[in-house]
Amino acid sequence: MSPGAAPAVDAQATMHRVLVVRHGWHSGIVVRAAEVPEHAWPARREFVGAEHLEVGWGDRAYYQAADPSVWLGLRALLWPTAGVLHMVAFSGPVEHYFASAEIVALQITPQGFARLVAAISASHELDATGRPIPLGPGLYGTSRFYASREAFHLFATCNVWIAAMLREAGVPVSPTLSQTAGALFAQLRRHGQVIRPAP
């Protein structure tokens, strides 16, 4: 290196590793918690010490139901209904925590990661004081539901939402072609590294 020249920057070292996890018909985005600014998501402040955060989204009534009925599923698809965010905090290898799920890893630029964080932040519904609205414990582990300002319907399913968030991050996926988890992951496999294939 010539005198006074700037040291070479390892482009790969500046990238953010984001994982997408497939839970049957549903999907979630996993990020390193420390890479999310503390002010960005309520879960970042409330689950202090977590190594990872998984973000999911879906119909508010169906997603939170202990035993969702067929009627709740049809209602969610046929009429625009309130959405909900699901945040899970955990530590340790992602592939161990989700022991039987398909997992794809994506490399996201710092700019793309900032857009991803901002898009998920903007999905939170706020109360009259401007604060995100917690809705109670989540489905598994250390988790919580938060109200979302976005509506769920036939053309805006959980997988479409995940694809839209990833597209914000710069991943060339089509939300329109991501109605199902299978359709979403068929695209993701072309753009990322398969950590664990589909069972």
C-alpha positions in Angstrom: 0.0 0.0 0.0 1.4 3.4 -1.0 2.1 6.0 1.7 -1.0 7.9 2.7 -3.3 5.5 1.0 -6.5 4.5 2.8 -6.6 0.9 4.0 -8.6 -1.5 1.9 -12.2 -2.0 3.1 -13.5 -5.6 3.3 -16.9 -5.1 1.6 -18.1 -8.4 3.0 -17.3 -7.4 6.5 -19.6 -4.4 6.3 -22.6 -6.5 5.2 -25.4 -7.5 7.5 -26.4 -11.2 7.7 -30.2 -11.5 7.7 -31.9 -14.9 7.9 -35.4 -15.9 6.8 -37.0 -18.8 8.6 -39.9 -20.8 7.2 -42.5 -22.1 9.7 -44.7 -24.2 7.5 -47.0 -21.7 5.8 -45.5 -18.8 7.7 -42.1 -16.9 7.6 -40.0 -14.7 9.8 -37.0 -12.4 9.4 -34.1 -12.9 11.9 -31.6 -10.1 12.6 -28.8 -9.6 15.1 -30.4 -7.5 17.8 -27.3 -5.4 18.4 -27.4 -4.2 14.8 -30.9 -2.6 15.3 -30.8 0.9 16.9 -32.3 0.8 20.4 -34.9 3.5 19.5 -36.1 1.7 16.3 -38.2 -1.1 17.7 -39.8 -1.5 21.1 -38.6 -5.1 21.2 -35.1 -3.9 20.9 -35.5 -2.0 24.2 -37.7 -4.5 26.0 -35.7 -7.7 25.3 -32.3 -6.4 26.5 -29.5 -8.9 26.1 -31.1 -11.0 23.3 -28.7 -11.9 20.6 -31.3 -12.2 17.9 -34.8 -10.9 17.1 -37.2 -12.7 14.8 -39.9 -10.5 13.2 -43.1 -12.0 11.8 -46.4 -10.3 10.7 -49.9 -11.4 10.1 -53.6 -11.0 10.8 -54.1 -9.7 14.3 -57.0 -12.0 15.4 -55.8 -15.2 13.7 -52.1 -14.9 14.6 -52.9 -14.3 18.3 -55.6 -16.9 18.6 -54.7 -20.0 20.8 -56.8 -22.2 18.5 -57.6 -20.2 15.3 -60.9 -21.3 13.6 -61.5 -21.7 9.9 -63.8 -18.7 10.1 -60.9 -16.5 11.4 -58.8 -17.7 8.5 -61.5 -16.9 6.0 -62.2 -13.6 7.6 -58.5 -12.6 7.4 -58.3 -13.5 3.7 -61.6 -12.1 2.4 -61.7 -8.8 4.2 -59.0 -6.3 5.2 -58.3 -6.9 8.8 -55.9 -5.4 11.4 -52.3 -6.6 11.3 -49.9 -7.6 14.1 -46.2 -7.8 14.5 -44.7 -10.8 16.3 -41.2 -10.3 17.9 -39.2 -13.2 19.3 -36.0 -12.6 21.3 -33.4 -15.4 21.7 -29.7 -16.2 21.8 -27.5 -18.9 20.3 -27.3 -20.2 16.8 -30.5 -19.6 14.8 -30.4 -23.1 13.3 -30.5 -24.5 16.8 -33.4 -22.4 18.0 -35.4 -23.2 14.9 -34.3 -26.9 14.8 -36.6 -28.1 12.0 -37.2 -25.0 9.9 -35.9 -24.1 6.4 -33.5 -21.2 6.8 -31.9 -19.0 4.1 -29.2 -16.4 4.9 -29.0 -13.1 2.9 -26.2 -10.6 2.8 -27.6 -7.0 3.1 -25.8 -3.8 2.6 -25.7 -1.2 5.5 -28.1 1.0 3.5 -30.4 -1.9 2.8 -30.4 -2.9 6.4 -31.2 0.6 7.5 -34.2 0.6 5.2 -35.3 -2.8 6.5 -35.2 -1.6 10.1 -37.1 1.6 9.1 -39.8 -0.3 7.2 -40.4 -2.6 10.2 -40.4 0.3 12.6 -43.0 2.1 10.4 -45.3 -0.9 10.5 -45.8 -0.4 14.2 -49.2 1.2 15.1 -48.7 4.1 17.6 -51.0 5.2 20.4 -52.1 8.8 21.1 -48.7 9.5 22.7 -46.8 8.2 19.8 -45.7 4.9 21.4 -45.9 1.4 19.9 -48.8 -0.7 21.2 -47.9 -4.0 22.9 -50.7 -6.6 22.7 -49.5 -9.4 24.9 -47.2 -12.4 25.0 -46.2 -14.0 21.7 -46.4 -17.6 20.5 -43.2 -19.1 21.7 -40.1 -18.4 23.8 -39.5 -14.8 24.9 -41.8 -13.0 22.5 -44.5 -10.3 22.2 -47.2 -9.1 19.8 -47.3 -5.4 18.8 -50.1 -3.7 16.9 -49.4 -3.0 13.2 -50.8 -0.2 11.2 -50.9 -2.4 8.1 -53.9 -4.4 7.1 -53.9 -8.1 6.2 -55.9 -9.5 3.3 -55.7 -11.9 0.4 -53.1 -9.9 -1.4 -51.2 -8.8 1.7 -50.4 -12.1 3.5 -47.6 -12.7 6.0 -45.3 -13.9 3.2 -46.1 -11.0 1.0 -45.2 -8.7 3.9 -41.9 -10.5 4.5 -41.1 -10.1 0.8 -41.9 -6.4 0.9 -39.6 -5.9 3.8 -36.8 -7.8 2.1 -37.3 -5.8 -1.1 -36.9 -2.6 1.0 -33.6 -4.1 2.0 -32.5 -4.5 -1.6 -33.3 -8.2 -2.1 -34.7 -8.7 -5.6 -37.8 -10.6 -4.6 -41.4 -10.0 -5.8 -44.0 -9.5 -3.1 -46.7 -10.2 -5.7 -45.2 -13.6 -6.3 -44.8 -14.4 -2.6 -48.4 -15.4 -1.6 -47.1 -18.6 0.1 -44.0 -19.5 2.0 -43.1 -21.9 -0.7 -43.2 -19.2 -3.4 -41.2 -16.8 -1.2 -38.5 -19.3 -0.5 -38.2 -20.4 -4.1 -37.1 -16.8 -4.8 -34.9 -16.5 -1.7 -32.9 -19.6 -2.5 -31.7 -17.9 -5.7 -30.4 -14.9 -3.8 -29.0 -16.3 -0.5 -27.3 -19.2 1.1 -29.5 -22.1 2.2 -28.5 -22.9 5.8 -31.0 -25.7 6.2 -33.1 -27.0 3.3 -36.8 -27.6 3.5 -37.6 -30.8 5.4 
